[in-house]
Amino acid sequence: MNRRAKLLTGIIVVIFLNTTFFVANGKYLDTGTPNETSLLIHSLNIQTNLTVKIVKPIAGHLYFSDKEKAALALGGTRIFGKITIRIDASDNISKIEYVDIYVDDALKARLPGPYYEWMLDAPLFGRHTIKAVAHNTIGDNASDELTFNILCLGRLPKAPSSPEVGVATQSNTDGYNYYNYKDHVGDFVYNQLWYFNFLDDRGTSDPSDDIAGVAAYGLANPENLLTGGGLTNAFGMIIRDPAEGASFPLFSVNYDPTNPANFSASRTFESGPGPELQNPSGTIDVITPDHYHITGDVINGDKEIRWDLHYQRGLGQRWLPWVNWPVPKTLDVIPAWITYHMQMANAIVNGTYYVRDGTNETTYELVNTRGYHDGFYSEFVFSIFEWNWIDFKQDNLSVHLLYPHAPVYSCQDGWETCTPGNLRVVVNTSGEAKEYNFYRRCDLGKDEIAISYGALAVDPKYPAVKYPTSANVTAEDDAGNKLVLQWSLLRYMIVYFDVPDPFYDTVTFEIIASFSGMFYEASTGITVPIAGPGWSDWSGQAFPGQ
C-alpha cells in the first residue's frame, strides 16, 4: 500500500472509530471554576432531579438504516443511513417543558413531548455531534451529547411549498389506481386500503355497552413484483365490553392478486354490474356514490367476523386532503407518495355484524349507527407512517384529523408543518352543513393545529411502545373559528403489522375514547358543545431500536 493510500485509510479509520460522550447541566456552565461548577451541578440535580440522556444511538454501536447491528469492539459510534434520535428526560420535582435537539450546535427540533424523538435523515457525512437539552418549567436545563460518524444520503424529498387539497371523485378516492400511477420504480410497494368502521352507543349514555367494529379490504404489490409479496385480503375487528365477549382483530388469509379469481376492482368505482371490489373474503358494491353495500367473512381457527352492511352518506361531503403527497423514500432511495381520502367521513350504517370469539356467537343488528369510510393508495411502505387519527361524530357536528407524529415527519424543510388538510370540522347550526378546514401550511407560515398528550401507557405485549391515554386538540383559523377538543381512553385494541425486512414492524392502537369540548363558529357566534364516544388511533414501531 502506498503512502497516500495509507494516509486515506488512516483518515477513514479515525473518522468512523472515534466518539465522545458528555453529560452536563447546561444552564450553570457559563460561570464559576470547573470545581465550583461541578459542585453546583451536583447540588442542583439533587434539588430538581432534572435528567436527560440520549438512549439512541448508543455510544460505541453500529447502525444501518435506523437499526442497531452490533457493538464495536474498537469503540466509536457509526451510522449508515437515517437514525432516530431518542431521548429520555425526566424531572420528579418540576415538569419537562420541552427538549431541544442540536446537530453541531444548530437547533434542529424542539420537542414538547411526551415523546422525545427526532429522525436525522438529511444528507450528512463525517464526524458530527448531537446534543439534547431538556428544559423544565422552573427554568433549569440539562444536556447530553454524543459524537458519532455518519454516512446519510437523505431520504426525504423537499416538502412542496404549497400543499394541494384535491377535489374528491369516485375514481381518485376508492378507484383502483395502480395502473394510473405505475412508474416501474416503486410499483412493488404499491398498496391500497378500503376501510370502514362503526361505533354503536346503543342509544344510551353509558359507554360500557358501546360496540365498535371495523371492516376493511387490503391490496399490496398487485403484480407480485420483485419480492413475491403480492397479496389481497380482508380484515375485521370488534371492540366491546369484556363481559359481552372477547375483543380482537382478525385478518383473512392472503390471496395472490395476480389470479383474477382472487382480486378484481373498478378503476372508476362508479355503480355498475356486480361489485366494484371483490376478493375471496369480501365485496364492495357501489349502489350510488352516496350508498355502499359491503360484505365480508374472515375466519381464523375458532374465531370469525362476518358482515353485511350498508353505508349511506351523512353530514358533509367526501374529502381528498392529500394528493400524491411525497413521503419518506422507500429503502431511503426510491421516491414514495400517498393519496389519502375520507370518502364518507360521516356515514349512517345499517345491517348485521356477526362475531364468533371461540366461546360465544353474537350477531349485532346495526340500525342507523354512526359509521365512517376512508382509504388510501400509495407507493410506499405503510409501516413507516406513524400517525394520530381522530373520528368523532354527533348529530350536528363531526371532527376528523390525520396528524403524522414523530419521528418520521420531524424532518427537514419544515416537513411536519407542511402536511396538508390535517383537520376538518363539519357543523350544522342553521339547517346547512358547513365545512371548516384547519391547516399546517409552511408556504403561508401558519400552523393552525396544536396537539398535546396526557399520561402515557404501555401494553405488556409491546412494552417499548408508549401510547397516549388522553389528548388535547386546539385549532383556530384566521376567521376566528375555533375547536377545543379533549379525549380520554375508554378501550383499545392493538393491530400488529408484520412487515418484511428491512422495514420495521408497527403496531396501531385502535382507541375508543370519550370526547368533550366545543366548536365556535365565528360567522354565527354559535358555540356547539361536544360530548360522546369516538375513535382515535396511535401508531408506532412494534420494537423500537431493533
PyMOL commands that set and color helices and strands:
alter all, ss='L'
color gray80, all
select helices_A, chain A and resi 3-17+26-28+34-48+178-181+187-189+207-209+242-244+382-384+415-418
alter helices_A, ss='H'
color red, helices_A
select strands_A, chain A and resi 21-24+50-56+61-64+67-71+78-80+83-91+96-103+106-111+117-120+124-136+141-152+190-200+211-220+231-239+248-251+264-265+277-279+282-288+291-300+303-313+319-330+334-356+361-379+387-394+397-404+423-428+433-438+440-441+446-447+449-453+456-459+462-468+470-476+482-497+506-521+526-541
alter strands_A, ss='S'
color yellow, strands_A
deselect
rebuild
show_as cartoon
